[in-house]
Amino acid sequence: MKKICIALAALFLLAACHTNSNWQKLAENPEFIHRSVRQVTDVMVHDIYSPPVASRIYAYVSVAAYEAAVNGDKNYISLSGQLNGLDSVPKPEAGKQYCYTLAVAHAALTVGKIMIMSEGRIESYHDQMMAEFKETGMPDDVYDNSIQYGKLIADRILKWAGKDNYKHTRSLSKYDVQTDDATWKPTPPAYMKGVEPHWNEIRPFLLDSAQQFKPAKAVNFSTKPDSYFYKLALAVRDTGLHLTPEQTATATFWDDNPFKVNNNGHTMFAIKKISPGGHWINIAAEVCRQNKANYVRSAETYACLAVTIADGFINCWDEKYKSKVIRPETYINQYIDERWAPLLQTPPFPEYTSGHSVVSNASAVVLGKLFGDKTAFTDSTEVQFDIPARTFPSFKAAAAEASISRFYGGIHYMPSIVNGVDEGRRIGEFALSRLKTRK
């Protein structure tokens, strides 16, 4: 009998240790932040968010995740006091035990739920993830402490987000298409109105203003065949007519059009895809996994990258709606070749500068600093859209390909790409000069 009791006690002890080991191990698992951000991405693809709006959501979700994670490692510091308008963030209570990955997931998904239309999709996923934590045998007090802390972080981030002028821009007038020949006009097939003409009024995360990094002046409009503008348009048209298979693959891979409209007879339908910023957020996830980054370093990566991308869109959109440059498709059809069509569908906003060039190069600067400029990686972002993965020797190489892809796609003149690259690099370098995440 004594032997049986000893054996049973050993089994109970083993089970208890195993349960404790399960939740403690879970507390260090970065997959919960990757999955949370991915869920936000998937729902944004479903709901169809424009690139600027998507970048704003990523920024607040990612900062919430980082602020919930940062106290899990004494070597990291809060972004409060560094990001415009974020002057304080709640801290965990002394003497209480927390599972910071649980707090991270709860904070990120709570912010995402409030900022995204399909709240039910986020809420359902959130409940499933919370159940995973409970099933590990996590002590009730640890679970409750973590949920409460995640909520405090989410509430603070949402309050901060509520003062960034986004709500005000929802009430402002739509873009008024101008009649002069030089300015942007809606393009086929949907002839959509200009997207987010007042985005320069959104509070930046790091930049001092939306005009901080102005690109070189846009090329002067002209319809004369010997003019520089005409030759730029002709180069877009001629390249589009003689694309190599590799150029076509490059343009298609980096298309990242959240709402591609297709016509089938009298029926119009849309193909939904990830946004340009979302593409780089996904690259961040892949690189974090490749480098076995823990949950704090992963949260740091998302936050630094997301706020930089968001500022890139604010800066870029300021120029777009000031210069109002006509798209190649419109110009070429009217002055060069009325039957020509670009490989990619032209996005519904002015041409200068290239948002892909700005955002991609800003992202490459940030990721290069965090993981090394020569980090090679495979980008499988587009696999879900039946486009093969591509491998790059560095972030800079990926950004260069993303930039030139817009020329191959027929939606940008070359100066928009060249000057957008410079604009993005300067924004990325400025972001790194302002951000301090480690002691």
PEHU-V628076 format. One record per residue. RES is the residue in one letter. PHI is phi as a letter, one per 40 degrees, with the letter a starting at -180 (none if undefined). OMEGA is omega as a letter, one per 30 degrees, with the letter a starting at -180 (NA if undefined). NEAR is the number of other ideal C-beta (glycine too) atoms within 12 Angstrom. Layout:
# PEHU-V628076
res=RES phi=PHI omega=OMEGA near=NEAR
res=RES phi=PHI omega=OMEGA near=NEAR
This chain:
# PEHU-V628076
res=M phi=none omega=a near=7
res=K phi=c omega=l near=8
res=K phi=c omega=a near=9
res=I phi=c omega=l near=10
res=C phi=c omega=l near=11
res=I phi=c omega=a near=12
res=A phi=c omega=l near=13
res=L phi=c omega=l near=14
res=A phi=c omega=l near=14
res=A phi=c omega=l near=14
res=L phi=c omega=l near=14
res=F phi=c omega=l near=14
res=L phi=c omega=l near=14
res=L phi=c omega=l near=14
res=A phi=c omega=a near=15
res=A phi=c omega=l near=16
res=C phi=c omega=a near=16
res=H phi=c omega=l near=16
res=T phi=c omega=l near=20
res=N phi=c omega=l near=19
res=S phi=c omega=a near=17
res=N phi=c omega=a near=23
res=W phi=c omega=l near=30
res=Q phi=c omega=l near=22
res=K phi=c omega=l near=18
res=L phi=c omega=a near=30
res=A phi=c omega=a near=32
res=E phi=b omega=a near=27
res=N phi=c omega=a near=30
res=P phi=c omega=a near=34
res=E phi=c omega=a near=26
res=F phi=c omega=l near=41
res=I phi=c omega=l near=48
res=H phi=c omega=a near=36
res=R phi=c omega=l near=29
res=S phi=c omega=l near=49
res=V phi=c omega=l near=50
res=R phi=c omega=l near=35
res=Q phi=c omega=l near=33
res=V phi=c omega=l near=50
res=T phi=d omega=a near=45
res=D phi=c omega=a near=26
res=V phi=c omega=l near=34
res=M phi=c omega=l near=38
res=V phi=c omega=l near=34
res=H phi=c omega=a near=22
res=D phi=c omega=l near=26
res=I phi=g omega=l near=26
res=Y phi=b omega=l near=35
res=S phi=c omega=a near=32
res=P phi=d omega=l near=44
res=P phi=c omega=a near=44
res=V phi=c omega=l near=35
res=A phi=c omega=a near=44
res=S phi=c omega=l near=48
res=R phi=c omega=a near=43
res=I phi=c omega=l near=44
res=Y phi=d omega=a near=53
res=A phi=c omega=a near=50
res=Y phi=c omega=l near=49
res=V phi=c omega=a near=51
res=S phi=c omega=l near=49
res=V phi=c omega=l near=50
res=A phi=d omega=l near=53
res=A phi=c omega=a near=52
res=Y phi=c omega=a near=48
res=E phi=c omega=l near=46
res=A phi=c omega=a near=52
res=A phi=c omega=a near=50
res=V phi=c omega=a near=39
res=N phi=c omega=l near=32
res=G phi=c omega=a near=33
res=D phi=a omega=a near=23
res=K phi=c omega=a near=10
res=N phi=c omega=a near=14
res=Y phi=b omega=l near=29
res=I phi=b omega=a near=24
res=S phi=c omega=l near=34
res=L phi=c omega=l near=43
res=S phi=c omega=a near=25
res=G phi=g omega=l near=15
res=Q phi=b omega=a near=28
res=L phi=c omega=a near=40
res=N phi=d omega=l near=30
res=G phi=g omega=a near=27
res=L phi=c omega=a near=31
res=D phi=c omega=l near=15
res=S phi=a omega=l near=19
res=V phi=a omega=l near=32
res=P phi=d omega=l near=25
res=K phi=b omega=l near=20
res=P phi=c omega=a near=27
res=E phi=c omega=l near=16
res=A phi=c omega=l near=9
res=G phi=g omega=l near=8
res=K phi=b omega=l near=20
res=Q phi=c omega=a near=24
res=Y phi=b omega=l near=37
res=C phi=b omega=a near=44
res=Y phi=c omega=l near=43
res=T phi=c omega=l near=44
res=L phi=c omega=l near=46
res=A phi=c omega=l near=48
res=V phi=c omega=a near=52
res=A phi=c omega=a near=52
res=H phi=c omega=a near=44
res=A phi=c omega=a near=48
res=A phi=c omega=a near=54
res=L phi=c omega=l near=43
res=T phi=c omega=l near=40
res=V phi=c omega=l near=44
res=G phi=c omega=a near=46
res=K phi=c omega=a near=33
res=I phi=c omega=a near=28
res=M phi=c omega=a near=36
res=I phi=b omega=a near=35
res=M phi=c omega=a near=18
res=S phi=c omega=a near=23
res=E phi=d omega=a near=20
res=G phi=c omega=l near=15
res=R phi=c omega=l near=24
res=I phi=c omega=a near=36
res=E phi=c omega=l near=21
res=S phi=c omega=l near=17
res=Y phi=c omega=l near=32
res=H phi=d omega=a near=36
res=D phi=c omega=l near=20
res=Q phi=c omega=a near=20
res=M phi=c omega=l near=35
res=M phi=c omega=l near=29
res=A phi=c omega=l near=16
res=E phi=c omega=l near=26
res=F phi=c omega=a near=36
res=K phi=c omega=a near=24
res=E phi=c omega=a near=15
res=T phi=c omega=a near=27
res=G phi=g omega=l near=23
res=M phi=d omega=l near=31
res=P phi=d omega=a near=24
res=D phi=d omega=a near=15
res=D phi=c omega=l near=16
res=V phi=c omega=l near=29
res=Y phi=c omega=a near=31
res=D phi=c omega=l near=24
res=N phi=c omega=a near=26
res=S phi=c omega=l near=40
res=I phi=c omega=a near=32
res=Q phi=c omega=l near=26
res=Y phi=c omega=l near=39
res=G phi=d omega=l near=43
res=K phi=c omega=l near=29
res=L phi=c omega=l near=29
res=I phi=c omega=a near=47
res=A phi=c omega=a near=38
res=D phi=c omega=a near=24
res=R phi=c omega=a near=33
res=I phi=c omega=l near=43
res=L phi=c omega=l near=28
res=K phi=c omega=l near=22
res=W phi=c omega=a near=29
res=A phi=c omega=a near=33
res=G phi=c omega=a near=19
res=K phi=b omega=a near=19
res=D phi=c omega=l near=33
res=N phi=g omega=a near=23
res=Y phi=c omega=a near=29
res=K phi=c omega=l near=17
res=H phi=c omega=a near=15
res=T phi=c omega=l near=24
res=R phi=c omega=a near=15
res=S phi=c omega=a near=11
res=L phi=c omega=a near=19
res=S phi=c omega=l near=11
res=K phi=c omega=l near=18
res=Y phi=c omega=a near=25
res=D phi=c omega=a near=16
res=V phi=c omega=a near=23
res=Q phi=c omega=a near=17
res=T phi=c omega=a near=9
res=D phi=c omega=a near=12
res=D phi=c omega=a near=18
res=A phi=c omega=a near=26
res=T phi=c omega=a near=27
res=W phi=d omega=l near=39
res=K phi=b omega=l near=31
res=P phi=d omega=a near=27
res=T phi=b omega=l near=33
res=P phi=c omega=g near=21
res=P phi=c omega=a near=22
res=A phi=c omega=a near=21
res=Y phi=f omega=a near=19
res=M phi=c omega=l near=29
res=K phi=c omega=a near=19
res=G phi=c omega=a near=31
res=V phi=c omega=l near=34
res=E phi=f omega=l near=37
res=P phi=c omega=a near=29
res=H phi=b omega=a near=28
res=W phi=c omega=l near=42
res=N phi=c omega=l near=29
res=E phi=c omega=l near=25
res=I phi=c omega=l near=37
res=R phi=c omega=l near=32
res=P phi=c omega=l near=38
res=F phi=c omega=a near=43
res=L phi=b omega=a near=40
res=L phi=c omega=l near=34
res=D phi=c omega=l near=17
res=S phi=a omega=l near=19
res=A phi=c omega=a near=34
res=Q phi=b omega=a near=20
res=Q phi=c omega=a near=25
res=F phi=b omega=a near=35
res=K phi=c omega=l near=25
res=P phi=c omega=l near=36
res=A phi=d omega=a near=19
res=K phi=d omega=l near=15
res=A phi=c omega=a near=31
res=V phi=c omega=l near=28
res=N phi=c omega=a near=17
res=F phi=c omega=l near=29
res=S phi=a omega=l near=19
res=T phi=b omega=a near=21
res=K phi=c omega=a near=14
res=P phi=d omega=l near=13
res=D phi=c omega=a near=10
res=S phi=c omega=l near=17
res=Y phi=c omega=a near=19
res=F phi=c omega=l near=33
res=Y phi=c omega=a near=25
res=K phi=c omega=l near=23
res=L phi=c omega=l near=34
res=A phi=c omega=l near=43
res=L phi=c omega=l near=27
res=A phi=c omega=l near=26
res=V phi=c omega=a near=43
res=R phi=c omega=a near=31
res=D phi=c omega=l near=20
res=T phi=c omega=l near=32
res=G phi=c omega=l near=33
res=L phi=c omega=a near=21
res=H phi=b omega=a near=15
res=L phi=c omega=l near=24
res=T phi=c omega=l near=14
res=P phi=d omega=a near=11
res=E phi=c omega=l near=15
res=Q phi=c omega=l near=25
res=T phi=c omega=l near=23
res=A phi=c omega=l near=22
res=T phi=c omega=a near=33
res=A phi=c omega=a near=35
res=T phi=c omega=a near=29
res=F phi=c omega=a near=38
res=W phi=c omega=a near=47
res=D phi=d omega=l near=37
res=D phi=f omega=l near=44
res=N phi=c omega=a near=41
res=P phi=c omega=a near=35
res=F phi=a omega=l near=32
res=K phi=c omega=a near=28
res=V phi=c omega=l near=25
res=N phi=b omega=l near=17
res=N phi=b omega=l near=16
res=N phi=b omega=a near=11
res=G phi=g omega=l near=7
res=H phi=c omega=a near=6
res=T phi=b omega=l near=10
res=M phi=b omega=l near=17
res=F phi=b omega=a near=15
res=A phi=b omega=l near=21
res=I phi=b omega=a near=22
res=K phi=c omega=l near=27
res=K phi=b omega=l near=36
res=I phi=c omega=l near=42
res=S phi=c omega=l near=42
res=P phi=d omega=l near=46
res=G phi=c omega=l near=51
res=G phi=c omega=l near=44
res=H phi=c omega=a near=45
res=W phi=c omega=l near=53
res=I phi=c omega=l near=51
res=N phi=c omega=l near=44
res=I phi=c omega=l near=47
res=A phi=d omega=l near=48
res=A phi=c omega=a near=39
res=E phi=c omega=a near=34
res=V phi=c omega=l near=38
res=C phi=c omega=l near=34
res=R phi=c omega=l near=27
res=Q phi=d omega=a near=23
res=N phi=c omega=l near=21
res=K phi=f omega=l near=15
res=A phi=c omega=l near=30
res=N phi=c omega=a near=28
res=Y phi=c omega=l near=41
res=V phi=c omega=l near=35
res=R phi=c omega=l near=32
res=S phi=c omega=l near=45
res=A phi=c omega=l near=48
res=E phi=d omega=a near=42
res=T phi=c omega=l near=47
res=Y phi=d omega=a near=54
res=A phi=c omega=a near=51
res=C phi=c omega=a near=47
res=L phi=c omega=a near=52
res=A phi=c omega=a near=51
res=V phi=c omega=l near=49
res=T phi=c omega=l near=54
res=I phi=c omega=a near=52
res=A phi=d omega=l near=52
res=D phi=c omega=l near=50
res=G phi=c omega=l near=57
res=F phi=c omega=l near=53
res=I phi=c omega=a near=49
res=N phi=c omega=a near=44
res=C phi=c omega=a near=52
res=W phi=c omega=l near=43
res=D phi=c omega=a near=37
res=E phi=c omega=a near=37
res=K phi=d omega=a near=43
res=Y phi=c omega=l near=34
res=K phi=c omega=l near=24
res=S phi=c omega=l near=30
res=K phi=f omega=a near=29
res=V phi=c omega=a near=38
res=I phi=c omega=l near=41
res=R phi=c omega=l near=41
res=P phi=d omega=a near=48
res=E phi=d omega=a near=39
res=T phi=c omega=a near=35
res=Y phi=c omega=a near=41
res=I phi=c omega=a near=34
res=N phi=c omega=a near=24
res=Q phi=c omega=a near=23
res=Y phi=b omega=a near=27
res=I phi=b omega=a near=26
res=D phi=a omega=a near=21
res=E phi=c omega=a near=13
res=R phi=c omega=a near=12
res=W phi=c omega=l near=26
res=A phi=b omega=l near=25
res=P phi=c omega=l near=39
res=L phi=c omega=a near=33
res=L phi=c omega=l near=34
res=Q phi=c omega=a near=32
res=T phi=c omega=l near=40
res=P phi=c omega=a near=42
res=P phi=c omega=l near=36
res=F phi=a omega=a near=39
res=P phi=d omega=a near=42
res=E phi=c omega=a near=50
res=Y phi=b omega=f near=46
res=T phi=c omega=l near=48
res=S phi=c omega=l near=48
res=G phi=c omega=l near=54
res=H phi=d omega=a near=51
res=S phi=c omega=a near=45
res=V phi=c omega=a near=53
res=V phi=c omega=a near=52
res=S phi=c omega=a near=50
res=N phi=c omega=l near=46
res=A phi=c omega=l near=53
res=S phi=c omega=a near=54
res=A phi=c omega=l near=47
res=V phi=c omega=a near=38
res=V phi=c omega=a near=47
res=L phi=c omega=l near=47
res=G phi=c omega=l near=32
res=K phi=c omega=a near=27
res=L phi=c omega=a near=34
res=F phi=b omega=a near=32
res=G phi=h omega=a near=18
res=D phi=c omega=a near=20
res=K phi=b omega=l near=15
res=T phi=c omega=l near=30
res=A phi=c omega=a near=21
res=F phi=a omega=l near=33
res=T phi=b omega=a near=21
res=D phi=c omega=a near=39
res=S phi=b omega=a near=24
res=T phi=d omega=a near=37
res=E phi=c omega=a near=29
res=V phi=d omega=a near=16
res=Q phi=c omega=l near=19
res=F phi=b omega=l near=24
res=D phi=g omega=l near=11
res=I phi=b omega=a near=24
res=P phi=d omega=l near=17
res=A phi=c omega=l near=21
res=R phi=b omega=a near=28
res=T phi=b omega=a near=19
res=F phi=b omega=l near=31
res=P phi=c omega=a near=19
res=S phi=a omega=l near=24
res=F phi=c omega=l near=39
res=K phi=c omega=l near=31
res=A phi=c omega=l near=26
res=A phi=c omega=l near=41
res=A phi=c omega=l near=42
res=A phi=c omega=l near=28
res=E phi=c omega=l near=35
res=A phi=c omega=a near=46
res=S phi=c omega=a near=41
res=I phi=c omega=l near=32
res=S phi=d omega=a near=40
res=R phi=c omega=l near=50
res=F phi=c omega=l near=41
res=Y phi=c omega=a near=38
res=G phi=c omega=l near=39
res=G phi=g omega=a near=40
res=I phi=b omega=l near=47
res=H phi=a omega=l near=49
res=Y phi=c omega=a near=41
res=M phi=c omega=l near=31
res=P phi=c omega=l near=34
res=S phi=c omega=l near=42
res=I phi=c omega=a near=40
res=V phi=c omega=a near=28
res=N phi=c omega=l near=33
res=G phi=c omega=l near=46
res=V phi=c omega=a near=41
res=D phi=c omega=l near=28
res=E phi=d omega=a near=45
res=G phi=c omega=l near=47
res=R phi=c omega=l near=34
res=R phi=c omega=l near=30
res=I phi=c omega=l near=47
res=G phi=c omega=l near=44
res=E phi=c omega=l near=23
res=F phi=c omega=l near=28
res=A phi=d omega=l near=43
res=L phi=c omega=l near=27
res=S phi=c omega=a near=17
res=R phi=c omega=a near=26
res=L phi=c omega=l near=34
res=K phi=b omega=a near=21
res=T phi=b omega=a near=34
res=R phi=b omega=a near=18
res=K phi=c omega=NA near=10
